[in-house]
């Protein structure tokens, strides 16, 4: 499959939310939450956004502490992280202040919620420099952030990723596949994937391989000949003896 990106409806909603927050009247409310179930394309969308908008992209880890978050931020900004957390905060603010405000994206942000001081550091950076901060995570992210009113009061937008539309799947096929797909086949992929981008992409890859193997310019339902398109791993249940 080609290395390309097709803007989906969720991605366009993300862009609209960021534009609104950048134009906000309450300058301290500079945080955005991006939530949704696994497989809806959140990480792919925010990575593309970070590249396109020059944002700072961080992926939180389970072992992160408030100091680790700031150290990773400093490294992404090209700095050599200092030792203490207050020094790292000042260093991050200094590096960010040298250029036009850049959004900060934190993917897998549930891990940053494990210690509220991590969120408070991001809030303080946003308050100080008016940078937009985008926190990305699963459905539970909003309720976890809401436990901390001093953080949640800074949230200006919540973007809940929805299942991909048929038009989204059609756009992905056009951008990524080296063969054309008939509409009936696209509809089947959309239906079987239940709008989950990850599963739809796997299905598109299988269909493309069938088309290329058969040297076909267009692939139809007939061409796949019963080949399963969407397969999702489910753990086997242990049978008790």
KEKE-3310 file (N, C-alpha, C; in steps of 0.2 Angstrom, whole numbers, plus 5000, padded with zeros to 4 digits):
npx = (5004:5002:5012:5003:4991:4974:4963:4951:4934:4934:4947:4946:4937:4945:4955:4946:4942:4955:4957:4947:4951:4963:4959:4953:4944:4945:4960:4967:4961:4966:4966:4963:4954:4955:4946:4941:4936:4948:4956:4950:4957:4964:4978:4985:4979:4982:4996:4998:4992:5002:5013:5009:5006:5017:5017:5022:5025:5022:5022:5015:5021:5019:5028:5030:5034:5031:5043:5049:5040:5042:5056:5056:5049:5058:5068:5062:5061:5074:5083:5095:5091:5089:5092:5083:5065:5059:5069:5068:5055:5057:5066:5059:5049:5057:5063:5051:5046:5054:5050:5036:5020:5018:5007:5005:5005:5000:5000:4991:4987:4982:4991:4998:4989:4991:4998:4994:5002:5009:4999:4997:5009:5008:4997:5002:5012:5004:4996:5006:5012:5002:5000:4992:4986:4985:4977:4977:4967:4959:4941:4939:4947:4942:4934:4944:4952:4943:4942:4950:4947:4955:4962:4952:4945:4952:4950:4944:4939:4931:4935:4927:4931:4923:4915:4922:4916:4908:4912:4925:4931:4932:4939:4952:4955:4956:4968:4978:4978:4984:4976:4959:4944:4928:4912:4903:4912:4919:4908:4906:4918:4918:4906:4909:4921:4915:4917:4930:4945:4958:4955:4949:4959:4968:4960:4959:4972:4973:4964:4970:4982:4976:4971:4983:4990:4982:4983:4974:4965:4954:4945:4933:4918:4917:4930:4937:4932:4926:4936:4941:4939:4940:4947:4948:4958:4953:4955:4957:4946:4949:4947:4940:4945)
npy = (4994:5011:5025:5036:5049:5050:5063:5060:5061:5062:5067:5080:5086:5087:5096:5107:5109:5113:5125:5133:5133:5140:5152:5157:5166:5166:5165:5156:5144:5132:5119:5103:5088:5072:5059:5041:5024:5011:5008:5018:5027:5037:5040:5039:5050:5061:5061:5064:5077:5083:5083:5090:5103:5107:5103:5098:5082:5069:5053:5046:5035:5020:5021:5034:5049:5065:5072:5064:5067:5080:5080:5073:5081:5092:5086:5083:5096:5099:5101:5098:5089:5095:5091:5093:5094:5107:5114:5108:5112:5126:5126:5120:5129:5140:5135:5133:5146:5153:5152:5153:5150:5133:5119:5106:5089:5075:5059:5043:5048:5044:5038:5050:5054:5047:5054:5068:5079:5079:5083:5095:5102:5103:5111:5122:5126:5129:5139:5149:5151:5151:5140:5128:5113:5096:5082:5065:5050:5035:5031:5033:5044:5057:5057:5054:5066:5075:5073:5082:5097:5109:5106:5102:5113:5120:5114:5116:5111:5095:5081:5068:5054:5046:5031:5027:5033:5028:5035:5039:5027:5025:5036:5032:5020:5026:5034:5025:5012:5002:4998:4999:4999:4991:4999:4991:4982:4991:4995:4983:4981:4992:4989:4977:4981:4989:5002:5004:5011:5004:4991:4992:4996:4985:4976:4983:4981:4968:4966:4974:4966:4954:4960:4965:4953:4946:4954:4964:4979:4984:4978:4967:4961:4948:4945:4942:4931:4924:4926:4930:4946:4955:4952:4949:4948:4937:4932:4915:4906:4898:4881:4873:4859)
npz = (5000:4997:5004:5012:5016:5021:5024:5036:5042:5056:5058:5051:5060:5071:5067:5066:5079:5085:5078:5083:5097:5096:5093:5104:5117:5131:5136:5145:5144:5136:5132:5124:5123:5115:5112:5111:5106:5105:5089:5081:5074:5081:5085:5073:5067:5075:5074:5061:5061:5070:5062:5051:5057:5064:5077:5094:5097:5109:5116:5129:5142:5152:5163:5165:5174:5182:5180:5170:5159:5157:5153:5142:5134:5133:5126:5114:5109:5106:5116:5130:5143:5159:5177:5188:5191:5192:5185:5173:5169:5167:5157:5147:5145:5141:5129:5121:5120:5111:5098:5087:5095:5097:5096:5108:5108:5117:5116:5121:5133:5145:5154:5158:5167:5178:5188:5194:5194:5182:5173:5178:5175:5161:5160:5166:5157:5146:5151:5153:5141:5132:5123:5113:5120:5117:5123:5121:5121:5127:5129:5143:5146:5147:5159:5168:5168:5172:5186:5191:5194:5192:5181:5172:5170:5161:5149:5133:5122:5117:5107:5101:5094:5081:5073:5057:5042:5027:5016:5022:5021:5008:5004:5010:5003:4990:4992:4997:4991:4977:4968:4960:4969:4969:4973:4980:4986:4995:5003:5009:5017:5025:5032:5039:5046:5055:5055:5061:5059:5059:5057:5045:5037:5037:5030:5017:5013:5011:5001:4991:4989:4983:4971:4965:4964:4954:4944:4942:4938:4944:4959:4964:4973:4968:4965:4977:4981:4993:5002:5019:5025:5036:5051:5067:5082:5095:5111:5116:5125:5141:5144:5157:5166)
capx = (5000:5006:5012:4999:4986:4968:4959:4944:4929:4937:4953:4944:4934:4951:4957:4941:4943:4961:4957:4943:4954:4968:4955:4949:4944:4948:4967:4969:4957:4969:4967:4959:4954:4953:4945:4937:4939:4954:4955:4946:4962:4966:4985:4986:4976:4986:5003:4998:4991:5008:5018:5006:5005:5023:5016:5027:5022:5024:5018:5016:5022:5016:5032:5032:5033:5031:5049:5050:5036:5046:5062:5054:5047:5064:5072:5058:5062:5081:5087:5098:5087:5092:5091:5077:5059:5058:5073:5065:5049:5059:5069:5054:5046:5062:5063:5045:5045:5059:5047:5029:5017:5017:5003:5009:5001:5002:4996:4991:4988:4980:4997:5000:4984:4992:5001:4991:5007:5010:4994:4998:5014:5006:4992:5006:5015:4998:4994:5011:5014:4996:5001:4987:4989:4980:4978:4974:4967:4953:4935:4940:4951:4938:4932:4950:4954:4937:4943:4954:4944:4959:4964:4947:4942:4956:4948:4940:4935:4932:4934:4926:4931:4917:4917:4923:4911:4909:4916:4931:4934:4933:4945:4958:4956:4959:4974:4983:4978:4987:4971:4953:4939:4921:4908:4900:4917:4920:4903:4907:4924:4915:4901:4913:4925:4911:4920:4936:4950:4963:4952:4947:4966:4970:4955:4961:4979:4972:4961:4975:4986:4973:4971:4990:4992:4978:4985:4968:4965:4948:4944:4926:4917:4918:4937:4939:4930:4925:4942:4939:4942:4941:4948:4950:4960:4950:4958:4953:4944:4952:4942:4941:4945)
capy = (5000:5018:5029:5042:5050:5053:5066:5058:5066:5064:5072:5087:5088:5089:5103:5113:5110:5116:5131:5136:5135:5145:5158:5157:5172:5164:5162:5150:5138:5130:5111:5099:5081:5068:5052:5037:5018:5009:5007:5023:5031:5043:5041:5041:5057:5066:5061:5068:5084:5086:5084:5096:5109:5108:5102:5094:5075:5065:5047:5044:5028:5018:5022:5041:5053:5072:5074:5061:5070:5087:5078:5071:5087:5096:5082:5084:5103:5099:5103:5093:5089:5096:5086:5093:5095:5114:5116:5106:5116:5132:5124:5119:5136:5144:5133:5135:5154:5155:5152:5154:5145:5126:5114:5100:5083:5070:5053:5039:5052:5041:5037:5056:5056:5044:5058:5075:5084:5079:5087:5102:5105:5104:5116:5128:5128:5132:5146:5153:5153:5151:5135:5123:5106:5091:5076:5060:5044:5031:5034:5035:5050:5063:5056:5054:5073:5078:5072:5087:5103:5114:5105:5101:5120:5122:5110:5120:5106:5088:5078:5061:5050:5042:5026:5029:5033:5024:5040:5039:5021:5026:5040:5028:5016:5030:5036:5020:5006:5003:4995:5002:4994:4993:5001:4985:4979:4996:4994:4977:4982:4997:4986:4972:4984:4993:5009:5005:5012:4999:4985:4994:4997:4978:4974:4986:4978:4961:4967:4976:4960:4950:4963:4965:4946:4944:4960:4967:4986:4985:4972:4967:4956:4942:4943:4940:4923:4921:4928:4934:4953:4958:4947:4953:4943:4936:4926:4909:4904:4892:4876:4870:4852)
capz = (5000:4996:5010:5010:5022:5018:5029:5038:5046:5063:5057:5050:5066:5076:5065:5067:5086:5086:5076:5088:5103:5095:5092:5110:5120:5137:5134:5149:5142:5129:5132:5120:5124:5109:5115:5107:5107:5101:5082:5077:5071:5085:5085:5066:5065:5079:5072:5055:5063:5072:5056:5047:5060:5067:5084:5097:5098:5114:5117:5136:5144:5159:5168:5165:5180:5179:5178:5163:5154:5155:5150:5135:5130:5132:5121:5107:5107:5104:5122:5134:5149:5166:5182:5192:5188:5191:5180:5166:5167:5165:5151:5142:5143:5137:5122:5117:5119:5106:5092:5087:5099:5094:5100:5111:5108:5121:5115:5127:5139:5152:5158:5161:5172:5184:5193:5192:5193:5175:5170:5180:5171:5154:5161:5167:5151:5142:5154:5153:5134:5128:5118:5114:5123:5115:5126:5117:5124:5126:5132:5150:5147:5150:5166:5172:5168:5176:5193:5193:5192:5190:5174:5167:5168:5155:5143:5129:5117:5117:5101:5102:5088:5079:5068:5050:5037:5020:5012:5024:5019:5001:5003:5012:4997:4984:4993:4999:4987:4970:4963:4962:4973:4967:4979:4984:4991:5000:5008:5014:5021:5030:5037:5043:5051:5060:5056:5064:5054:5060:5054:5038:5033:5036:5024:5011:5012:5009:4994:4986:4987:4978:4965:4962:4962:4948:4939:4940:4939:4949:4962:4965:4978:4965:4965:4983:4982:5000:5007:5024:5024:5042:5056:5074:5086:5101:5115:5117:5132:5144:5146:5164:5166)
cpx = (5004:5006:5009:4994:4980:4964:4952:4940:4932:4943:4951:4940:4940:4954:4953:4942:4949:4960:4952:4947:4960:4965:4951:4949:4947:4955:4969:4966:4960:4970:4961:4959:4951:4952:4941:4940:4945:4952:4952:4951:4965:4974:4987:4984:4981:4993:5003:4997:4998:5013:5016:5007:5012:5022:5022:5023:5025:5019:5020:5017:5020:5021:5034:5030:5033:5037:5051:5046:5040:5052:5061:5052:5053:5068:5069:5060:5070:5085:5090:5095:5091:5090:5084:5071:5058:5063:5071:5059:5052:5063:5064:5051:5050:5062:5057:5044:5050:5056:5039:5025:5015:5012:5007:5004:5004:4997:4996:4991:4985:4986:4999:4995:4986:4995:4998:4996:5010:5006:4995:5004:5012:5001:4996:5009:5010:4996:5000:5012:5008:4996:4995:4990:4983:4982:4974:4973:4960:4947:4935:4944:4948:4936:4938:4952:4949:4938:4947:4952:4949:4962:4958:4944:4946:4954:4942:4936:4936:4930:4933:4926:4925:4919:4918:4917:4913:4914:4924:4935:4936:4939:4952:4960:4959:4966:4980:4983:4981:4982:4964:4948:4932:4917:4906:4905:4919:4915:4904:4913:4921:4911:4905:4918:4922:4914:4926:4942:4955:4961:4951:4954:4968:4966:4958:4968:4978:4969:4966:4980:4983:4973:4978:4992:4988:4979:4978:4968:4959:4947:4936:4925:4918:4925:4940:4937:4930:4931:4940:4943:4944:4941:4951:4952:4956:4953:4954:4952:4947:4947:4944:4940:4940)
cpy = (5006:5021:5035:5043:5053:5056:5063:5063:5068:5068:5079:5090:5090:5095:5108:5114:5114:5124:5136:5138:5140:5152:5160:5164:5171:5161:5156:5144:5135:5123:5108:5092:5077:5061:5048:5030:5016:5007:5012:5028:5037:5045:5043:5048:5062:5067:5065:5075:5087:5087:5090:5103:5111:5107:5098:5087:5071:5059:5045:5037:5027:5020:5030:5044:5060:5074:5071:5065:5077:5085:5076:5077:5091:5093:5083:5091:5104:5101:5097:5094:5090:5091:5087:5096:5103:5117:5114:5110:5123:5131:5123:5125:5140:5142:5134:5142:5157:5155:5153:5149:5138:5122:5109:5095:5078:5064:5048:5042:5050:5040:5044:5058:5052:5048:5065:5080:5085:5084:5094:5106:5107:5110:5123:5131:5132:5139:5151:5156:5153:5146:5130:5116:5101:5084:5070:5053:5040:5035:5037:5042:5056:5063:5056:5062:5076:5077:5078:5094:5108:5113:5105:5108:5123:5119:5114:5116:5099:5085:5071:5058:5046:5036:5029:5029:5029:5029:5040:5032:5022:5031:5036:5024:5020:5032:5031:5014:5007:5000:4999:4997:4996:4995:4996:4982:4984:4996:4988:4978:4987:4994:4981:4975:4988:5000:5010:5005:5007:4993:4986:4994:4990:4975:4976:4983:4972:4961:4969:4970:4956:4953:4963:4958:4944:4949:4963:4975:4988:4978:4973:4962:4949:4940:4940:4933:4921:4923:4932:4941:4956:4953:4951:4947:4943:4931:4920:4908:4898:4887:4873:4863:4849)
cpz = (5000:5003:5009:5016:5018:5024:5030:5041:5053:5062:5056:5056:5071:5073:5066:5075:5088:5084:5080:5094:5102:5094:5098:5113:5127:5136:5139:5147:5135:5129:5128:5122:5117:5112:5110:5108:5103:5094:5078:5074:5074:5084:5078:5064:5069:5077:5065:5056:5066:5067:5052:5050:5064:5075:5087:5099:5103:5115:5124:5137:5151:5164:5169:5172:5178:5177:5171:5158:5152:5151:5143:5131:5128:5126:5114:5105:5106:5110:5125:5141:5155:5171:5185:5189:5187:5186:5173:5164:5164:5158:5145:5140:5139:5130:5118:5116:5114:5099:5093:5091:5095:5099:5102:5111:5113:5120:5121:5133:5146:5157:5161:5167:5178:5190:5190:5191:5186:5171:5172:5177:5164:5155:5162:5161:5146:5144:5153:5146:5129:5122:5119:5116:5121:5119:5123:5121:5123:5129:5139:5151:5150:5157:5171:5173:5172:5183:5196:5190:5189:5183:5170:5165:5162:5149:5139:5124:5118:5111:5102:5095:5087:5074:5061:5046:5031:5016:5015:5021:5011:4999:5005:5006:4991:4986:4994:4994:4980:4965:4965:4965:4971:4974:4983:4989:4996:5005:5012:5019:5027:5035:5041:5048:5056:5061:5059:5059:5054:5056:5046:5034:5032:5030:5018:5009:5009:5002:4989:4984:4982:4971:4961:4960:4955:4943:4937:4942:4944:4952:4965:4971:4975:4965:4971:4985:4989:5005:5013:5024:5031:5048:5062:5079:5093:5105:5116:5124:5135:5146:5152:5163:5172)
residu = (UNK:UNK:UNK:UNK:UNK:UNK:UNK:UNK:UNK:UNK:UNK:UNK:UNK:UNK:UNK:UNK:UNK:UNK:UNK:UNK:UNK:UNK:UNK:UNK:UNK:UNK:UNK:UNK:UNK:UNK:UNK:UNK:UNK:UNK:UNK:UNK:UNK:UNK:UNK:UNK:UNK:UNK:UNK:UNK:UNK:UNK:UNK:UNK:UNK:UNK:UNK:UNK:UNK:UNK:UNK:UNK:UNK:UNK:UNK:UNK:UNK:UNK:UNK:UNK:UNK:UNK:UNK:UNK:UNK:UNK:UNK:UNK:UNK:UNK:UNK:UNK:UNK:UNK:UNK:UNK:UNK:UNK:UNK:UNK:UNK:UNK:UNK:UNK:UNK:UNK:UNK:UNK:UNK:UNK:UNK:UNK:UNK:UNK:UNK:UNK:UNK:UNK:UNK:UNK:UNK:UNK:UNK:UNK:UNK:UNK:UNK:UNK:UNK:UNK:UNK:UNK:UNK:UNK:UNK:UNK:UNK:UNK:UNK:UNK:UNK:UNK:UNK:UNK:UNK:UNK:UNK:UNK:UNK:UNK:UNK:UNK:UNK:UNK:UNK:UNK:UNK:UNK:UNK:UNK:UNK:UNK:UNK:UNK:UNK:UNK:UNK:UNK:UNK:UNK:UNK:UNK:UNK:UNK:UNK:UNK:UNK:UNK:UNK:UNK:UNK:UNK:UNK:UNK:UNK:UNK:UNK:UNK:UNK:UNK:UNK:UNK:UNK:UNK:UNK:UNK:UNK:UNK:UNK:UNK:UNK:UNK:UNK:UNK:UNK:UNK:UNK:UNK:UNK:UNK:UNK:UNK:UNK:UNK:UNK:UNK:UNK:UNK:UNK:UNK:UNK:UNK:UNK:UNK:UNK:UNK:UNK:UNK:UNK:UNK:UNK:UNK:UNK:UNK:UNK:UNK:UNK:UNK:UNK:UNK:UNK:UNK:UNK:UNK:UNK:UNK:UNK:UNK:UNK:UNK:UNK:UNK:UNK:UNK:UNK:UNK:UNK)
# end
